[in-house]
């Protein structure tokens, strides 16, 4: 679960500042887009997601290690199906983790929040909904339409 409280974030050794809340972030003028405070907010949000995904992976690994032999074939089949579902979920999360880590790299490089295709702002509301977004809503819609039409 991602918290909307405003924790402290260090932007330099020994210096900390209060992170913005979602409401404060949304209330900022466009001229403040992707300033240090906004980047700190998204860096914190992405790190929370990253921690959660890594924790889920660790729990799955531990859960799979604890599995014991069950003599009943029906019970064994149920357990195997549960494991398969859990592994598919972790595979999706592994892909998301890669996107989260790429987004953190984009923050560090100054590219975060800007559309890969157009260079336009992605927008705070879209980034709140999908912190790993690399395309503006319009560019994403164009890409999906091309994929639908041409199967790219």
Chimera marker file (.cmm) of the C-alpha trace (Angstrom):
<marker_set name="trace">
<marker id="1" x="0.000" y="0.000" z="0.000" r="1" g="1" b="0" radius="0.5"/>
<marker id="2" x="1.326" y="3.410" z="-0.913" r="1" g="1" b="0" radius="0.5"/>
<marker id="3" x="1.002" y="6.098" z="1.692" r="1" g="1" b="0" radius="0.5"/>
<marker id="4" x="-0.190" y="9.626" z="1.010" r="1" g="1" b="0" radius="0.5"/>
<marker id="5" x="1.551" y="10.959" z="4.091" r="1" g="1" b="0" radius="0.5"/>
<marker id="6" x="4.495" y="13.264" z="3.660" r="1" g="1" b="0" radius="0.5"/>
<marker id="7" x="7.651" y="11.485" z="4.831" r="1" g="1" b="0" radius="0.5"/>
<marker id="8" x="11.048" y="13.088" z="4.910" r="1" g="1" b="0" radius="0.5"/>
<marker id="9" x="13.401" y="12.723" z="1.969" r="1" g="1" b="0" radius="0.5"/>
<marker id="10" x="17.056" y="13.529" z="1.852" r="1" g="1" b="0" radius="0.5"/>
<marker id="11" x="18.112" y="15.474" z="-1.227" r="1" g="1" b="0" radius="0.5"/>
<marker id="12" x="21.661" y="15.940" z="-0.049" r="1" g="1" b="0" radius="0.5"/>
<marker id="13" x="23.710" y="14.350" z="2.728" r="1" g="1" b="0" radius="0.5"/>
<marker id="14" x="22.538" y="15.662" z="6.065" r="1" g="1" b="0" radius="0.5"/>
<marker id="15" x="19.684" y="17.675" z="4.528" r="1" g="1" b="0" radius="0.5"/>
<marker id="16" x="16.067" y="16.538" z="4.562" r="1" g="1" b="0" radius="0.5"/>
<marker id="17" x="12.842" y="18.141" z="3.450" r="1" g="1" b="0" radius="0.5"/>
<marker id="18" x="9.172" y="17.237" z="3.673" r="1" g="1" b="0" radius="0.5"/>
<marker id="19" x="7.834" y="15.387" z="0.661" r="1" g="1" b="0" radius="0.5"/>
<marker id="20" x="4.793" y="16.795" z="-1.072" r="1" g="1" b="0" radius="0.5"/>
<marker id="21" x="1.397" y="15.188" z="-0.670" r="1" g="1" b="0" radius="0.5"/>
<marker id="22" x="-0.602" y="14.243" z="-3.767" r="1" g="1" b="0" radius="0.5"/>
<marker id="23" x="-2.854" y="17.239" z="-3.157" r="1" g="1" b="0" radius="0.5"/>
<marker id="24" x="0.099" y="19.637" z="-2.969" r="1" g="1" b="0" radius="0.5"/>
<marker id="25" x="1.581" y="18.053" z="-6.075" r="1" g="1" b="0" radius="0.5"/>
<marker id="26" x="-1.647" y="18.488" z="-8.055" r="1" g="1" b="0" radius="0.5"/>
<marker id="27" x="-2.053" y="22.077" z="-6.856" r="1" g="1" b="0" radius="0.5"/>
<marker id="28" x="1.345" y="23.177" z="-8.199" r="1" g="1" b="0" radius="0.5"/>
<marker id="29" x="1.369" y="25.403" z="-11.284" r="1" g="1" b="0" radius="0.5"/>
<marker id="30" x="2.569" y="24.020" z="-14.637" r="1" g="1" b="0" radius="0.5"/>
<marker id="31" x="5.615" y="26.277" z="-14.395" r="1" g="1" b="0" radius="0.5"/>
<marker id="32" x="6.792" y="24.095" z="-11.483" r="1" g="1" b="0" radius="0.5"/>
<marker id="33" x="6.574" y="20.864" z="-13.529" r="1" g="1" b="0" radius="0.5"/>
<marker id="34" x="9.215" y="18.308" z="-12.535" r="1" g="1" b="0" radius="0.5"/>
<marker id="35" x="10.948" y="20.593" z="-10.066" r="1" g="1" b="0" radius="0.5"/>
<marker id="36" x="13.080" y="19.075" z="-7.283" r="1" g="1" b="0" radius="0.5"/>
<marker id="37" x="10.114" y="18.626" z="-4.919" r="1" g="1" b="0" radius="0.5"/>
<marker id="38" x="8.054" y="16.801" z="-7.556" r="1" g="1" b="0" radius="0.5"/>
<marker id="39" x="10.988" y="14.602" z="-8.515" r="1" g="1" b="0" radius="0.5"/>
<marker id="40" x="11.546" y="13.771" z="-4.829" r="1" g="1" b="0" radius="0.5"/>
<marker id="41" x="7.867" y="12.803" z="-4.526" r="1" g="1" b="0" radius="0.5"/>
<marker id="42" x="8.036" y="10.449" z="-7.505" r="1" g="1" b="0" radius="0.5"/>
<marker id="43" x="11.426" y="9.049" z="-6.487" r="1" g="1" b="0" radius="0.5"/>
<marker id="44" x="9.927" y="8.185" z="-3.096" r="1" g="1" b="0" radius="0.5"/>
<marker id="45" x="6.778" y="6.709" z="-4.698" r="1" g="1" b="0" radius="0.5"/>
<marker id="46" x="8.852" y="4.552" z="-7.067" r="1" g="1" b="0" radius="0.5"/>
<marker id="47" x="11.131" y="3.361" z="-4.266" r="1" g="1" b="0" radius="0.5"/>
<marker id="48" x="8.065" y="2.319" z="-2.228" r="1" g="1" b="0" radius="0.5"/>
<marker id="49" x="6.798" y="0.318" z="-5.202" r="1" g="1" b="0" radius="0.5"/>
<marker id="50" x="10.250" y="-1.187" z="-5.681" r="1" g="1" b="0" radius="0.5"/>
<marker id="51" x="10.457" y="-2.249" z="-2.020" r="1" g="1" b="0" radius="0.5"/>
<marker id="52" x="6.999" y="-3.800" z="-2.187" r="1" g="1" b="0" radius="0.5"/>
<marker id="53" x="7.804" y="-5.771" z="-5.344" r="1" g="1" b="0" radius="0.5"/>
<marker id="54" x="11.086" y="-7.072" z="-3.931" r="1" g="1" b="0" radius="0.5"/>
<marker id="55" x="9.337" y="-8.052" z="-0.697" r="1" g="1" b="0" radius="0.5"/>
<marker id="56" x="6.660" y="-9.955" z="-2.669" r="1" g="1" b="0" radius="0.5"/>
<marker id="57" x="9.351" y="-11.807" z="-4.606" r="1" g="1" b="0" radius="0.5"/>
<marker id="58" x="11.122" y="-12.747" z="-1.372" r="1" g="1" b="0" radius="0.5"/>
<marker id="59" x="7.858" y="-14.020" z="0.116" r="1" g="1" b="0" radius="0.5"/>
<marker id="60" x="7.161" y="-16.121" z="-2.967" r="1" g="1" b="0" radius="0.5"/>
<marker id="61" x="10.636" y="-17.635" z="-2.837" r="1" g="1" b="0" radius="0.5"/>
<marker id="62" x="10.162" y="-18.490" z="0.830" r="1" g="1" b="0" radius="0.5"/>
<marker id="63" x="6.662" y="-19.850" z="0.192" r="1" g="1" b="0" radius="0.5"/>
<marker id="64" x="7.885" y="-22.124" z="-2.607" r="1" g="1" b="0" radius="0.5"/>
<marker id="65" x="10.716" y="-23.439" z="-0.401" r="1" g="1" b="0" radius="0.5"/>
<marker id="66" x="8.270" y="-24.364" z="2.361" r="1" g="1" b="0" radius="0.5"/>
<marker id="67" x="6.148" y="-26.563" z="0.093" r="1" g="1" b="0" radius="0.5"/>
<marker id="68" x="5.909" y="-30.101" z="1.387" r="1" g="1" b="0" radius="0.5"/>
<marker id="69" x="5.052" y="-33.304" z="-0.427" r="1" g="1" b="0" radius="0.5"/>
<marker id="70" x="1.306" y="-33.992" z="-0.453" r="1" g="1" b="0" radius="0.5"/>
<marker id="71" x="0.318" y="-37.580" z="-1.249" r="1" g="1" b="0" radius="0.5"/>
<marker id="72" x="-3.178" y="-36.829" z="-2.595" r="1" g="1" b="0" radius="0.5"/>
<marker id="73" x="-3.011" y="-36.083" z="-6.359" r="1" g="1" b="0" radius="0.5"/>
<marker id="74" x="-5.913" y="-33.605" z="-6.222" r="1" g="1" b="0" radius="0.5"/>
<marker id="75" x="-4.282" y="-31.653" z="-3.407" r="1" g="1" b="0" radius="0.5"/>
<marker id="76" x="-0.968" y="-31.747" z="-5.245" r="1" g="1" b="0" radius="0.5"/>
<marker id="77" x="-2.635" y="-30.408" z="-8.420" r="1" g="1" b="0" radius="0.5"/>
<marker id="78" x="-4.271" y="-27.589" z="-6.449" r="1" g="1" b="0" radius="0.5"/>
<marker id="79" x="-0.947" y="-26.632" z="-4.866" r="1" g="1" b="0" radius="0.5"/>
<marker id="80" x="0.820" y="-26.721" z="-8.237" r="1" g="1" b="0" radius="0.5"/>
<marker id="81" x="-1.862" y="-24.510" z="-9.783" r="1" g="1" b="0" radius="0.5"/>
<marker id="82" x="-1.528" y="-22.030" z="-6.900" r="1" g="1" b="0" radius="0.5"/>
<marker id="83" x="2.246" y="-21.985" z="-7.407" r="1" g="1" b="0" radius="0.5"/>
<marker id="84" x="1.836" y="-21.440" z="-11.148" r="1" g="1" b="0" radius="0.5"/>
<marker id="85" x="-0.504" y="-18.514" z="-10.512" r="1" g="1" b="0" radius="0.5"/>
<marker id="86" x="1.870" y="-17.048" z="-7.947" r="1" g="1" b="0" radius="0.5"/>
<marker id="87" x="4.797" y="-17.387" z="-10.355" r="1" g="1" b="0" radius="0.5"/>
<marker id="88" x="2.846" y="-15.687" z="-13.184" r="1" g="1" b="0" radius="0.5"/>
<marker id="89" x="2.018" y="-12.841" z="-10.812" r="1" g="1" b="0" radius="0.5"/>
<marker id="90" x="5.680" y="-12.502" z="-9.805" r="1" g="1" b="0" radius="0.5"/>
<marker id="91" x="6.697" y="-12.530" z="-13.473" r="1" g="1" b="0" radius="0.5"/>
<marker id="92" x="4.383" y="-9.546" z="-14.117" r="1" g="1" b="0" radius="0.5"/>
<marker id="93" x="5.815" y="-7.869" z="-11.021" r="1" g="1" b="0" radius="0.5"/>
<marker id="94" x="9.365" y="-8.579" z="-12.239" r="1" g="1" b="0" radius="0.5"/>
<marker id="95" x="8.540" y="-6.703" z="-15.456" r="1" g="1" b="0" radius="0.5"/>
<marker id="96" x="7.049" y="-3.855" z="-13.431" r="1" g="1" b="0" radius="0.5"/>
<marker id="97" x="10.158" y="-3.796" z="-11.215" r="1" g="1" b="0" radius="0.5"/>
<marker id="98" x="12.290" y="-3.298" z="-14.322" r="1" g="1" b="0" radius="0.5"/>
<marker id="99" x="10.080" y="-0.360" z="-15.369" r="1" g="1" b="0" radius="0.5"/>
<marker id="100" x="10.285" y="1.110" z="-11.855" r="1" g="1" b="0" radius="0.5"/>
<marker id="101" x="14.080" y="0.896" z="-11.927" r="1" g="1" b="0" radius="0.5"/>
<marker id="102" x="14.143" y="2.487" z="-15.400" r="1" g="1" b="0" radius="0.5"/>
<marker id="103" x="11.931" y="5.303" z="-14.080" r="1" g="1" b="0" radius="0.5"/>
<marker id="104" x="14.343" y="5.897" z="-11.189" r="1" g="1" b="0" radius="0.5"/>
<marker id="105" x="17.161" y="6.108" z="-13.739" r="1" g="1" b="0" radius="0.5"/>
<marker id="106" x="15.079" y="8.601" z="-15.764" r="1" g="1" b="0" radius="0.5"/>
<marker id="107" x="14.690" y="10.747" z="-12.626" r="1" g="1" b="0" radius="0.5"/>
<marker id="108" x="18.460" y="10.744" z="-12.137" r="1" g="1" b="0" radius="0.5"/>
<marker id="109" x="19.061" y="11.652" z="-15.787" r="1" g="1" b="0" radius="0.5"/>
<marker id="110" x="16.446" y="14.440" z="-15.820" r="1" g="1" b="0" radius="0.5"/>
<marker id="111" x="14.210" y="12.656" z="-18.357" r="1" g="1" b="0" radius="0.5"/>
<marker id="112" x="11.443" y="11.633" z="-15.952" r="1" g="1" b="0" radius="0.5"/>
<marker id="113" x="8.042" y="13.179" z="-16.597" r="1" g="1" b="0" radius="0.5"/>
<marker id="114" x="8.741" y="13.953" z="-20.255" r="1" g="1" b="0" radius="0.5"/>
<marker id="115" x="7.291" y="11.961" z="-23.152" r="1" g="1" b="0" radius="0.5"/>
<marker id="116" x="9.835" y="9.757" z="-24.963" r="1" g="1" b="0" radius="0.5"/>
<marker id="117" x="8.177" y="10.419" z="-28.329" r="1" g="1" b="0" radius="0.5"/>
<marker id="118" x="7.222" y="14.090" z="-28.217" r="1" g="1" b="0" radius="0.5"/>
<marker id="119" x="9.290" y="15.606" z="-25.412" r="1" g="1" b="0" radius="0.5"/>
<marker id="120" x="6.075" y="17.090" z="-24.000" r="1" g="1" b="0" radius="0.5"/>
<marker id="121" x="5.172" y="16.797" z="-20.297" r="1" g="1" b="0" radius="0.5"/>
<marker id="122" x="3.486" y="13.495" z="-19.421" r="1" g="1" b="0" radius="0.5"/>
<marker id="123" x="1.497" y="15.266" z="-16.717" r="1" g="1" b="0" radius="0.5"/>
<marker id="124" x="1.292" y="14.887" z="-12.964" r="1" g="1" b="0" radius="0.5"/>
<marker id="125" x="-2.148" y="13.191" z="-12.930" r="1" g="1" b="0" radius="0.5"/>
<marker id="126" x="-0.939" y="10.516" z="-15.372" r="1" g="1" b="0" radius="0.5"/>
<marker id="127" x="2.270" y="9.966" z="-13.404" r="1" g="1" b="0" radius="0.5"/>
<marker id="128" x="0.281" y="9.625" z="-10.194" r="1" g="1" b="0" radius="0.5"/>
<marker id="129" x="-1.862" y="6.961" z="-11.857" r="1" g="1" b="0" radius="0.5"/>
<marker id="130" x="1.108" y="5.260" z="-13.551" r="1" g="1" b="0" radius="0.5"/>
<marker id="131" x="4.471" y="6.384" z="-12.124" r="1" g="1" b="0" radius="0.5"/>
<marker id="132" x="6.346" y="4.344" z="-14.743" r="1" g="1" b="0" radius="0.5"/>
<marker id="133" x="4.695" y="6.087" z="-17.724" r="1" g="1" b="0" radius="0.5"/>
<marker id="134" x="7.135" y="7.155" z="-20.435" r="1" g="1" b="0" radius="0.5"/>
<marker id="135" x="4.588" y="8.499" z="-22.906" r="1" g="1" b="0" radius="0.5"/>
<marker id="136" x="2.032" y="11.276" z="-22.676" r="1" g="1" b="0" radius="0.5"/>
<marker id="137" x="-1.567" y="10.130" z="-22.808" r="1" g="1" b="0" radius="0.5"/>
<marker id="138" x="-1.885" y="11.272" z="-26.432" r="1" g="1" b="0" radius="0.5"/>
<marker id="139" x="1.313" y="9.480" z="-27.498" r="1" g="1" b="0" radius="0.5"/>
<marker id="140" x="0.194" y="6.320" z="-25.674" r="1" g="1" b="0" radius="0.5"/>
<marker id="141" x="-3.178" y="6.437" z="-27.422" r="1" g="1" b="0" radius="0.5"/>
<marker id="142" x="-1.471" y="6.860" z="-30.813" r="1" g="1" b="0" radius="0.5"/>
<marker id="143" x="0.820" y="3.896" z="-30.061" r="1" g="1" b="0" radius="0.5"/>
<marker id="144" x="-2.115" y="1.701" z="-29.029" r="1" g="1" b="0" radius="0.5"/>
<marker id="145" x="-4.046" y="2.690" z="-32.151" r="1" g="1" b="0" radius="0.5"/>
<marker id="146" x="-1.049" y="1.800" z="-34.367" r="1" g="1" b="0" radius="0.5"/>
<marker id="147" x="-0.723" y="-1.552" z="-32.579" r="1" g="1" b="0" radius="0.5"/>
<marker id="148" x="-4.414" y="-2.218" z="-33.078" r="1" g="1" b="0" radius="0.5"/>
<marker id="149" x="-4.310" y="-1.283" z="-36.764" r="1" g="1" b="0" radius="0.5"/>
<marker id="150" x="-0.954" y="-2.717" z="-37.775" r="1" g="1" b="0" radius="0.5"/>
<marker id="151" x="-0.187" y="-5.275" z="-35.078" r="1" g="1" b="0" radius="0.5"/>
<marker id="152" x="3.168" y="-3.611" z="-34.223" r="1" g="1" b="0" radius="0.5"/>
<link id1="1" id2="2" r="1" g="1" b="0" radius="0.2"/>
<link id1="2" id2="3" r="1" g="1" b="0" radius="0.2"/>
<link id1="3" id2="4" r="1" g="1" b="0" radius="0.2"/>
<link id1="4" id2="5" r="1" g="1" b="0" radius="0.2"/>
<link id1="5" id2="6" r="1" g="1" b="0" radius="0.2"/>
<link id1="6" id2="7" r="1" g="1" b="0" radius="0.2"/>
<link id1="7" id2="8" r="1" g="1" b="0" radius="0.2"/>
<link id1="8" id2="9" r="1" g="1" b="0" radius="0.2"/>
<link id1="9" id2="10" r="1" g="1" b="0" radius="0.2"/>
<link id1="10" id2="11" r="1" g="1" b="0" radius="0.2"/>
<link id1="11" id2="12" r="1" g="1" b="0" radius="0.2"/>
<link id1="12" id2="13" r="1" g="1" b="0" radius="0.2"/>
<link id1="13" id2="14" r="1" g="1" b="0" radius="0.2"/>
<link id1="14" id2="15" r="1" g="1" b="0" radius="0.2"/>
<link id1="15" id2="16" r="1" g="1" b="0" radius="0.2"/>
<link id1="16" id2="17" r="1" g="1" b="0" radius="0.2"/>
<link id1="17" id2="18" r="1" g="1" b="0" radius="0.2"/>
<link id1="18" id2="19" r="1" g="1" b="0" radius="0.2"/>
<link id1="19" id2="20" r="1" g="1" b="0" radius="0.2"/>
<link id1="20" id2="21" r="1" g="1" b="0" radius="0.2"/>
<link id1="21" id2="22" r="1" g="1" b="0" radius="0.2"/>
<link id1="22" id2="23" r="1" g="1" b="0" radius="0.2"/>
<link id1="23" id2="24" r="1" g="1" b="0" radius="0.2"/>
<link id1="24" id2="25" r="1" g="1" b="0" radius="0.2"/>
<link id1="25" id2="26" r="1" g="1" b="0" radius="0.2"/>
<link id1="26" id2="27" r="1" g="1" b="0" radius="0.2"/>
<link id1="27" id2="28" r="1" g="1" b="0" radius="0.2"/>
<link id1="28" id2="29" r="1" g="1" b="0" radius="0.2"/>
<link id1="29" id2="30" r="1" g="1" b="0" radius="0.2"/>
<link id1="30" id2="31" r="1" g="1" b="0" radius="0.2"/>
<link id1="31" id2="32" r="1" g="1" b="0" radius="0.2"/>
<link id1="32" id2="33" r="1" g="1" b="0" radius="0.2"/>
<link id1="33" id2="34" r="1" g="1" b="0" radius="0.2"/>
<link id1="34" id2="35" r="1" g="1" b="0" radius="0.2"/>
<link id1="35" id2="36" r="1" g="1" b="0" radius="0.2"/>
<link id1="36" id2="37" r="1" g="1" b="0" radius="0.2"/>
<link id1="37" id2="38" r="1" g="1" b="0" radius="0.2"/>
<link id1="38" id2="39" r="1" g="1" b="0" radius="0.2"/>
<link id1="39" id2="40" r="1" g="1" b="0" radius="0.2"/>
<link id1="40" id2="41" r="1" g="1" b="0" radius="0.2"/>
<link id1="41" id2="42" r="1" g="1" b="0" radius="0.2"/>
<link id1="42" id2="43" r="1" g="1" b="0" radius="0.2"/>
<link id1="43" id2="44" r="1" g="1" b="0" radius="0.2"/>
<link id1="44" id2="45" r="1" g="1" b="0" radius="0.2"/>
<link id1="45" id2="46" r="1" g="1" b="0" radius="0.2"/>
<link id1="46" id2="47" r="1" g="1" b="0" radius="0.2"/>
<link id1="47" id2="48" r="1" g="1" b="0" radius="0.2"/>
<link id1="48" id2="49" r="1" g="1" b="0" radius="0.2"/>
<link id1="49" id2="50" r="1" g="1" b="0" radius="0.2"/>
<link id1="50" id2="51" r="1" g="1" b="0" radius="0.2"/>
<link id1="51" id2="52" r="1" g="1" b="0" radius="0.2"/>
<link id1="52" id2="53" r="1" g="1" b="0" radius="0.2"/>
<link id1="53" id2="54" r="1" g="1" b="0" radius="0.2"/>
<link id1="54" id2="55" r="1" g="1" b="0" radius="0.2"/>
<link id1="55" id2="56" r="1" g="1" b="0" radius="0.2"/>
<link id1="56" id2="57" r="1" g="1" b="0" radius="0.2"/>
<link id1="57" id2="58" r="1" g="1" b="0" radius="0.2"/>
<link id1="58" id2="59" r="1" g="1" b="0" radius="0.2"/>
<link id1="59" id2="60" r="1" g="1" b="0" radius="0.2"/>
<link id1="60" id2="61" r="1" g="1" b="0" radius="0.2"/>
<link id1="61" id2="62" r="1" g="1" b="0" radius="0.2"/>
<link id1="62" id2="63" r="1" g="1" b="0" radius="0.2"/>
<link id1="63" id2="64" r="1" g="1" b="0" radius="0.2"/>
<link id1="64" id2="65" r="1" g="1" b="0" radius="0.2"/>
<link id1="65" id2="66" r="1" g="1" b="0" radius="0.2"/>
<link id1="66" id2="67" r="1" g="1" b="0" radius="0.2"/>
<link id1="67" id2="68" r="1" g="1" b="0" radius="0.2"/>
<link id1="68" id2="69" r="1" g="1" b="0" radius="0.2"/>
<link id1="69" id2="70" r="1" g="1" b="0" radius="0.2"/>
<link id1="70" id2="71" r="1" g="1" b="0" radius="0.2"/>
<link id1="71" id2="72" r="1" g="1" b="0" radius="0.2"/>
<link id1="72" id2="73" r="1" g="1" b="0" radius="0.2"/>
<link id1="73" id2="74" r="1" g="1" b="0" radius="0.2"/>
<link id1="74" id2="75" r="1" g="1" b="0" radius="0.2"/>
<link id1="75" id2="76" r="1" g="1" b="0" radius="0.2"/>
<link id1="76" id2="77" r="1" g="1" b="0" radius="0.2"/>
<link id1="77" id2="78" r="1" g="1" b="0" radius="0.2"/>
<link id1="78" id2="79" r="1" g="1" b="0" radius="0.2"/>
<link id1="79" id2="80" r="1" g="1" b="0" radius="0.2"/>
<link id1="80" id2="81" r="1" g="1" b="0" radius="0.2"/>
<link id1="81" id2="82" r="1" g="1" b="0" radius="0.2"/>
<link id1="82" id2="83" r="1" g="1" b="0" radius="0.2"/>
<link id1="83" id2="84" r="1" g="1" b="0" radius="0.2"/>
<link id1="84" id2="85" r="1" g="1" b="0" radius="0.2"/>
<link id1="85" id2="86" r="1" g="1" b="0" radius="0.2"/>
<link id1="86" id2="87" r="1" g="1" b="0" radius="0.2"/>
<link id1="87" id2="88" r="1" g="1" b="0" radius="0.2"/>
<link id1="88" id2="89" r="1" g="1" b="0" radius="0.2"/>
<link id1="89" id2="90" r="1" g="1" b="0" radius="0.2"/>
<link id1="90" id2="91" r="1" g="1" b="0" radius="0.2"/>
<link id1="91" id2="92" r="1" g="1" b="0" radius="0.2"/>
<link id1="92" id2="93" r="1" g="1" b="0" radius="0.2"/>
<link id1="93" id2="94" r="1" g="1" b="0" radius="0.2"/>
<link id1="94" id2="95" r="1" g="1" b="0" radius="0.2"/>
<link id1="95" id2="96" r="1" g="1" b="0" radius="0.2"/>
<link id1="96" id2="97" r="1" g="1" b="0" radius="0.2"/>
<link id1="97" id2="98" r="1" g="1" b="0" radius="0.2"/>
<link id1="98" id2="99" r="1" g="1" b="0" radius="0.2"/>
<link id1="99" id2="100" r="1" g="1" b="0" radius="0.2"/>
<link id1="100" id2="101" r="1" g="1" b="0" radius="0.2"/>
<link id1="101" id2="102" r="1" g="1" b="0" radius="0.2"/>
<link id1="102" id2="103" r="1" g="1" b="0" radius="0.2"/>
<link id1="103" id2="104" r="1" g="1" b="0" radius="0.2"/>
<link id1="104" id2="105" r="1" g="1" b="0" radius="0.2"/>
<link id1="105" id2="106" r="1" g="1" b="0" radius="0.2"/>
<link id1="106" id2="107" r="1" g="1" b="0" radius="0.2"/>
<link id1="107" id2="108" r="1" g="1" b="0" radius="0.2"/>
<link id1="108" id2="109" r="1" g="1" b="0" radius="0.2"/>
<link id1="109" id2="110" r="1" g="1" b="0" radius="0.2"/>
<link id1="110" id2="111" r="1" g="1" b="0" radius="0.2"/>
<link id1="111" id2="112" r="1" g="1" b="0" radius="0.2"/>
<link id1="112" id2="113" r="1" g="1" b="0" radius="0.2"/>
<link id1="113" id2="114" r="1" g="1" b="0" radius="0.2"/>
<link id1="114" id2="115" r="1" g="1" b="0" radius="0.2"/>
<link id1="115" id2="116" r="1" g="1" b="0" radius="0.2"/>
<link id1="116" id2="117" r="1" g="1" b="0" radius="0.2"/>
<link id1="117" id2="118" r="1" g="1" b="0" radius="0.2"/>
<link id1="118" id2="119" r="1" g="1" b="0" radius="0.2"/>
<link id1="119" id2="120" r="1" g="1" b="0" radius="0.2"/>
<link id1="120" id2="121" r="1" g="1" b="0" radius="0.2"/>
<link id1="121" id2="122" r="1" g="1" b="0" radius="0.2"/>
<link id1="122" id2="123" r="1" g="1" b="0" radius="0.2"/>
<link id1="123" id2="124" r="1" g="1" b="0" radius="0.2"/>
<link id1="124" id2="125" r="1" g="1" b="0" radius="0.2"/>
<link id1="125" id2="126" r="1" g="1" b="0" radius="0.2"/>
<link id1="126" id2="127" r="1" g="1" b="0" radius="0.2"/>
<link id1="127" id2="128" r="1" g="1" b="0" radius="0.2"/>
<link id1="128" id2="129" r="1" g="1" b="0" radius="0.2"/>
<link id1="129" id2="130" r="1" g="1" b="0" radius="0.2"/>
<link id1="130" id2="131" r="1" g="1" b="0" radius="0.2"/>
<link id1="131" id2="132" r="1" g="1" b="0" radius="0.2"/>
<link id1="132" id2="133" r="1" g="1" b="0" radius="0.2"/>
<link id1="133" id2="134" r="1" g="1" b="0" radius="0.2"/>
<link id1="134" id2="135" r="1" g="1" b="0" radius="0.2"/>
<link id1="135" id2="136" r="1" g="1" b="0" radius="0.2"/>
<link id1="136" id2="137" r="1" g="1" b="0" radius="0.2"/>
<link id1="137" id2="138" r="1" g="1" b="0" radius="0.2"/>
<link id1="138" id2="139" r="1" g="1" b="0" radius="0.2"/>
<link id1="139" id2="140" r="1" g="1" b="0" radius="0.2"/>
<link id1="140" id2="141" r="1" g="1" b="0" radius="0.2"/>
<link id1="141" id2="142" r="1" g="1" b="0" radius="0.2"/>
<link id1="142" id2="143" r="1" g="1" b="0" radius="0.2"/>
<link id1="143" id2="144" r="1" g="1" b="0" radius="0.2"/>
<link id1="144" id2="145" r="1" g="1" b="0" radius="0.2"/>
<link id1="145" id2="146" r="1" g="1" b="0" radius="0.2"/>
<link id1="146" id2="147" r="1" g="1" b="0" radius="0.2"/>
<link id1="147" id2="148" r="1" g="1" b="0" radius="0.2"/>
<link id1="148" id2="149" r="1" g="1" b="0" radius="0.2"/>
<link id1="149" id2="150" r="1" g="1" b="0" radius="0.2"/>
<link id1="150" id2="151" r="1" g="1" b="0" radius="0.2"/>
<link id1="151" id2="152" r="1" g="1" b="0" radius="0.2"/>
</marker_set>
